[in-house]
Amino acid sequence: MKLSFHVDKFIRKVDFDLIIIFYFLCIILFGSTFFLLSFTSEHGIYDYNGRINTDITGYVDAIYFSFVTSTSLGYGDIRPLGVSRIFSVIEVVLSLFIFGIAISKIFSVKQEKILSELYEFSFQEKITRIITGLYNFRAEIDSVIHKLNEKHLTKHEIEDIMDYIEGNLHAFTSYLIDINKILMQKEAKLKGKSASQGIGNNLSEFKVNIILDNLRNSMEKIEELITALNEKKILWKTKVIVKNLETVFGLIDGVCIDCISIRHTSIHKTIMELRVHAGIGKR
């Protein structure tokens, strides 16, 4: 298992061009070895006419035999004798190992490309989901505000509205958590590597601005909601809502500090009061 891990790590790191260069160097090295062995009478390589020549023609034949041996073709026009047979076996085994690495590298690169495309698609889908979620959040809050302004509400209707607000604020906090993670990943990628493919480069400034604009609009909608609740004199300061608001402001501070306007100071004040008087708005 450990050996397999190291081999996989090696395949990922080694460059494909380096594999090709190493392969041809092996052919030349073994070819030169066969040629030098051909100066002996018992350990060289032989063709139909006997031992190959010890000149440039013989060297070319040795390189040819080395290439044929490395590919395991074995035409039989040149054969090894003596020690050359051992080197032939070594070359075949080494060449098969090199071919295996080359094929693994090809599949590894292809797999990484596919995974990168899938990851990018997933990332873009996540961005779209967040933006759509923020839009839906504002639409839901708008419906609550209209309901508050339309008629006199019964106690049961108020309770339903409070549950509705709690659920939407909880969803809003989940979107803020996702946005925090995405922006942190973007910042980490920009610090780590400036010209690489990945999540950091996929998040353009245009998309960041879209997200921040949606956050600003969402915070304004929360302001409108609290204003409407106060005008209706509804006791909205439940522990769940206050806790969600605390989470929202904590996350907003780390994402978009200018998304919080001066009007939000009243909400901060409410939160501080409820911290002091823990019994207010129990539910």
C-alpha positions in Angstrom: 0.0 0.0 0.0 2.8 2.4 0.9 4.7 1.5 -2.2 1.6 2.1 -4.3 1.2 5.5 -2.8 4.8 6.5 -3.6 4.5 5.2 -7.2 1.3 7.2 -7.6 3.0 10.3 -6.1 5.9 9.8 -8.5 3.7 9.5 -11.5 1.8 12.7 -10.6 5.1 14.7 -10.2 7.2 13.4 -13.1 6.9 15.3 -16.4 5.8 13.4 -19.5 8.6 14.9 -21.6 11.1 13.6 -19.0 9.6 10.1 -19.4 10.2 10.3 -23.2 13.7 11.6 -22.9 14.6 8.9 -20.3 13.2 6.2 -22.7 15.3 7.3 -25.6 18.4 7.6 -23.3 17.8 4.0 -22.3 17.7 2.9 -25.9 21.0 4.7 -26.6 22.6 3.4 -23.5 21.7 -0.2 -24.1 22.5 0.2 -27.8 25.9 1.4 -26.9 26.3 -1.5 -24.5 25.4 -4.0 -27.2 27.8 -2.4 -29.6 30.7 -2.5 -27.1 29.9 -6.1 -26.3 30.2 -6.9 -30.0 33.9 -6.3 -29.8 34.0 -9.6 -27.9 33.5 -12.9 -29.6 31.0 -14.4 -27.2 28.8 -11.6 -25.8 27.9 -9.4 -28.7 24.9 -9.3 -31.1 24.8 -11.1 -34.4 22.9 -10.8 -37.6 22.6 -13.3 -40.5 26.2 -12.6 -41.6 27.6 -13.1 -38.1 28.8 -10.6 -35.6 27.8 -7.0 -36.4 30.5 -4.7 -37.6 32.5 -2.6 -35.2 32.1 0.6 -37.1 29.3 3.2 -37.5 27.1 0.7 -39.4 27.4 -1.7 -36.5 26.6 1.0 -34.0 23.4 1.9 -36.0 22.5 -1.9 -35.9 23.1 -1.9 -32.2 20.8 1.1 -31.7 18.2 -0.6 -34.0 18.4 -3.8 -32.0 18.0 -1.9 -28.7 14.9 -0.1 -30.0 13.3 -3.3 -31.2 14.1 -5.0 -27.9 12.6 -2.2 -25.9 9.3 -2.5 -27.8 9.3 -6.3 -27.4 8.9 -6.7 -31.2 11.7 -9.2 -31.6 12.0 -9.4 -35.4 14.8 -12.0 -35.1 17.1 -10.4 -37.7 19.6 -9.6 -35.0 20.0 -11.8 -31.9 22.0 -11.4 -28.7 24.5 -13.9 -27.3 26.2 -14.2 -23.9 25.9 -11.3 -21.6 23.9 -9.4 -24.3 21.0 -11.6 -23.5 21.0 -10.5 -19.9 21.0 -6.8 -21.0 18.2 -7.6 -23.4 16.0 -8.9 -20.6 16.9 -5.9 -18.4 16.0 -3.5 -21.2 12.7 -5.2 -21.9 11.7 -5.1 -18.2 12.8 -1.5 -17.9 11.0 -0.4 -21.1 7.8 -2.1 -19.9 8.1 -0.2 -16.7 8.6 3.1 -18.6 5.6 2.4 -20.9 3.5 1.7 -17.8 4.5 5.0 -16.3 3.8 6.8 -19.5 0.4 5.3 -19.9 -0.4 6.0 -16.2 0.7 9.6 -16.7 -1.6 10.0 -19.7 -4.6 8.6 -17.8 -3.6 10.6 -14.8 -3.6 13.9 -16.7 -6.9 13.0 -18.4 -8.4 12.1 -15.0 -7.2 15.3 -13.4 -8.6 17.3 -16.3 -12.0 15.6 -16.0 -12.0 16.1 -12.2 -11.0 19.7 -12.6 -13.9 20.3 -15.0 -16.3 18.5 -12.7 -15.0 20.6 -9.7 -15.4 23.8 -11.7 -18.9 22.9 -12.7 -19.7 22.0 -9.1 -18.2 25.3 -7.9 -20.2 27.4 -10.5 -23.3 25.5 -9.4 -22.6 26.4 -5.8 -22.2 30.1 -6.7 -25.5 30.0 -8.7 -27.2 28.3 -5.7 -26.0 31.0 -3.3 -27.1 33.9 -5.5 -30.5 32.2 -6.2 -30.8 31.5 -2.4 -30.2 35.1 -1.5 -32.8 36.2 -4.1 -35.3 33.8 -2.7 -34.5 34.9 0.9 -35.4 38.5 -0.1 -38.5 37.4 -1.8 -39.6 35.4 1.3 -38.9 38.4 3.6 -40.8 40.7 1.2 -43.9 38.4 1.4 -43.7 38.6 5.3 -43.4 42.4 5.1 -46.5 42.6 2.9 -48.4 40.3 5.2 -47.5 42.5 8.1 -48.6 45.7 6.3 -51.8 44.3 4.9 -54.0 43.4 7.9 -54.4 42.9 11.6 -52.8 39.6 12.5 -54.1 37.0 15.0 -51.8 35.4 17.6 -51.7 32.2 15.5 -50.7 34.2 12.4 -48.0 36.0 14.3 -46.6 32.7 15.6 -46.5 31.3 12.0 -44.7 34.5 10.8 -42.1 34.2 13.6 -41.5 30.5 12.6 -41.2 31.6 9.0 -38.7 34.4 9.9 -36.6 32.0 12.0 -36.4 29.5 9.1 -35.4 32.1 6.6 -32.8 33.7 8.9 -31.3 30.2 9.5 -31.1 29.7 5.7 -29.5 33.1 5.3 -26.8 32.2 7.8 -26.0 29.0 5.8 -25.5 31.1 2.7 -23.2 33.4 4.6 -21.1 30.4 5.8 -20.7 29.2 2.2 -19.8 32.6 1.0 -17.1 32.9 3.8 -15.6 29.6 2.7 -15.6 30.5 -1.0 -13.9 33.9 -0.4 -11.4 32.3 2.0 -10.5 29.7 -0.7 -10.1 32.5 -3.2 -7.8 34.4 -1.0 -5.8 31.3 -0.2 -5.4 30.5 -3.9 -4.3 34.0 -4.8 -1.6 33.8 -2.0 -0.5 30.3 -2.8 -0.2 30.4 -6.6 -1.0 33.3 -9.0 -1.3 31.5 -12.3 -2.8 28.1 -11.5 -6.1 26.5 -12.5 -8.5 26.2 -9.7 -11.2 27.5 -7.5 -9.4 30.8 -6.8 -9.2 31.7 -10.5 -12.8 30.6 -11.2 -14.2 33.2 -8.8 -13.8 36.4 -10.8 -14.2 39.9 -9.3 -17.4 40.2 -11.3 -19.0 37.3 -9.4 -17.6 38.6 -6.1 -19.4 41.9 -6.7 -22.6 40.1 -7.6 -22.5 38.2 -4.3 -21.7 41.3 -2.3 -24.5 43.2 -4.0 -26.9 40.4 -3.1 -25.7 40.6 0.5 -26.2 44.3 0.7 -29.7 44.0 -0.7 -30.4 41.1 1.7 -29.3 43.2 4.7 -31.5 46.0 3.6 -34.4 43.6 3.5 -33.7 42.5 7.1 -33.8 46.2 8.1 -37.2 46.6 6.4 -38.4 43.5 8.2 -37.4 44.7 11.6 -38.9 48.1 11.0 -42.2 46.5 10.0 -42.1 44.2 13.1 -41.5 47.2 15.3 -44.2 49.2 13.7 -46.7 46.4 14.3 -45.4 46.2 17.9 -44.7 42.5 17.5 -42.4 40.9 20.1 -40.0 39.5 17.6 -36.9 39.3 19.9 -36.9 35.6 20.5 -33.8 33.7 21.4 -33.7 31.9 18.0 -34.1 35.1 16.0 -31.5 37.0 18.1 -29.1 34.1 17.8 -29.5 34.0 14.1 -29.0 37.8 13.9 -25.8 37.5 16.0 -24.5 34.9 13.6 -25.4 37.0 10.6 -23.6 40.0 11.9 -20.6 38.0 12.9 -20.3 36.5 9.4 -21.1 39.7 7.6 -18.2 41.4 9.4 -15.8 38.9 7.8 -17.3 39.1 4.3 -18.6 42.6 3.6 -18.3 45.1 6.4 -19.7 47.9 4.2 -22.9 45.7 3.9 -23.8 46.9 7.4 -25.3 50.4 7.4 -25.7 52.8 10.3 -29.3 51.7 10.7 -28.1 48.3 11.9 -26.8 49.9 15.1 -30.4 49.5 16.5 -30.2 45.8 15.8 -26.9 45.6 17.5 -28.3 47.4 20.5 -31.2 45.0 20.6 -28.8 42.1 20.6 -26.8 43.6 23.4 -29.9 44.2 25.5 -31.0 40.6 25.1 -27.6 39.3 26.1 -28.0 41.3 29.4 -31.6 40.3 29.9 -31.4 36.7 28.9 -35.0 36.0 29.9 -36.6 38.4 27.4 -38.3 36.8 24.4 -37.9 33.2 25.6 -39.5 30.7 23.3 
